[in-house]
Amino acid sequence: MCNATRRFDDLAIPLDSDARIVTDREQSAYIESPAFTERNARELGYRPAAFTL
């Protein structure tokens, strides 16, 4: 997610654009977890994604 967000920025794609993510259940659970959100806040200073179904 972090790299995808950086790529969106490089390509001048608005960061509030929708994107489809294809991954497995374990990875999906991690990127939706509070731990991932906290890690990004600590390391990057922002949340690279918000998820909806």
Residue pairs with C-beta under 8 A, 6 or more apart in sequence:
1 21
1 31
1 36
1 40
1 48
1 49
2 40
2 44
2 48
4 19
4 21
4 48
4 49
5 15
5 48
5 49
8 14
8 15
8 17
8 19
9 15
21 28
21 31
21 49
23 31
30 36
31 49
31 51
32 51
37 47
40 46
40 47
40 48
41 47
